[in-house]
Structures are given as structure tokens and as C-alpha cells.
Amino acid sequence: MKPKKDHILDVRGTLIPITLLKVTHAFREMNPGETIEILVGDGDTREDLLKVLPASFYEVLEIKEEESFCRISLKKEPGSLRGG
């Protein structure tokens, strides 16, 4: 059984700098323990995404390559960027 996603952010087709800003903003608004599924359109975005958030702030739950995009599921860890 797959865990429920608290948030879904679709950034396919968005320029990388905008994507990173949207992900950072969404992550700040999350509470510790919440999960987010991020849909990205290319590998470069995926790599940059995992670099922009400090590794201690999240747990990677799943990275799944689809035919034309990638699903990245993260869980916000306690003590990470403050939730809104």
C-alpha cells in the first residue's frame, strides 16, 4: 500500500529556476511529517531539486520514472525548514 501524499506539485514544463522556487516554497509551507509528490519533466530538474533542499530536511520515499516525466515523493523531516 502506497502512503498517502499530503501535497502534489506538478512542475512539468516549468523552467528550472522557477521549479526550484516553487518546490522550496511548497516545502516551507509543509509541516514536519507531511509528504509531497513532485512531478518533474526532466532529469536535470530532478538532480537540481535534490540539491536545493538540504538532505537532512527530507526523506526520499520514492523516485519513479514514468514515460515522459518523473515522480519524486519526499517526506519533510522534523527540524527542517519551518512549516507555515
C-alpha positions in Angstrom: 0.0 0.0 0.0 1.4 3.4 -1.1 1.5 6.1 1.5 -1.0 9.0 1.0 0.5 12.2 -0.4 -0.3 15.4 1.6 0.7 17.6 -1.3 1.2 17.2 -5.1 3.2 19.8 -7.0 3.2 19.5 -10.8 6.2 21.5 -12.3 6.4 19.7 -15.6 7.2 22.3 -18.4 8.3 24.9 -15.9 11.8 26.5 -16.2 14.3 25.1 -13.7 14.8 28.3 -11.6 11.0 28.7 -11.3 10.6 25.0 -10.4 13.2 25.2 -7.6 11.5 28.3 -6.2 8.1 26.6 -6.3 9.4 23.5 -4.6 11.2 25.4 -1.9 8.1 27.5 -1.2 5.9 24.4 -1.1 8.3 22.7 1.2 8.4 25.6 3.6 4.6 25.6 3.9 4.6 21.9 4.8 4.6 20.6 8.4 7.1 18.0 9.6 5.9 14.5 8.7 3.9 15.6 5.7 4.7 14.2 2.3 4.8 15.8 -1.2 4.8 14.3 -4.6 6.6 16.4 -7.2 6.1 15.8 -10.9 9.1 16.9 -13.0 9.7 16.7 -16.7 13.4 16.1 -17.0 16.4 14.6 -15.2 18.2 17.9 -14.8 15.4 19.3 -12.8 15.3 16.2 -10.6 19.0 16.4 -9.8 18.8 20.1 -9.0 15.7 19.6 -6.9 17.5 17.2 -4.6 20.5 19.6 -4.3 18.4 22.7 -3.4 16.9 21.2 -0.2 19.5 20.1 2.4 19.5 16.3 2.6 18.7 16.4 6.4 15.4 18.2 5.7 13.7 15.4 3.8 13.5 11.7 3.3 13.2 10.4 -0.2 10.2 8.0 -0.2 10.2 7.2 -3.9 11.6 8.3 -7.3 9.7 6.8 -10.1 10.5 7.3 -13.8 7.3 7.4 -15.9 7.4 7.5 -19.7 7.6 11.3 -20.1 8.2 12.6 -16.5 9.4 11.6 -13.1 7.5 11.4 -9.7 9.5 12.3 -6.6 8.0 11.7 -3.3 9.5 13.3 -0.2 8.7 13.4 3.5 9.5 16.5 5.5 11.7 15.7 8.5 11.4 17.3 11.9 13.7 20.3 12.4 13.7 21.2 8.7 12.5 24.4 7.1 9.8 25.8 9.3 6.2 25.0 8.3 3.6 27.6 7.8 
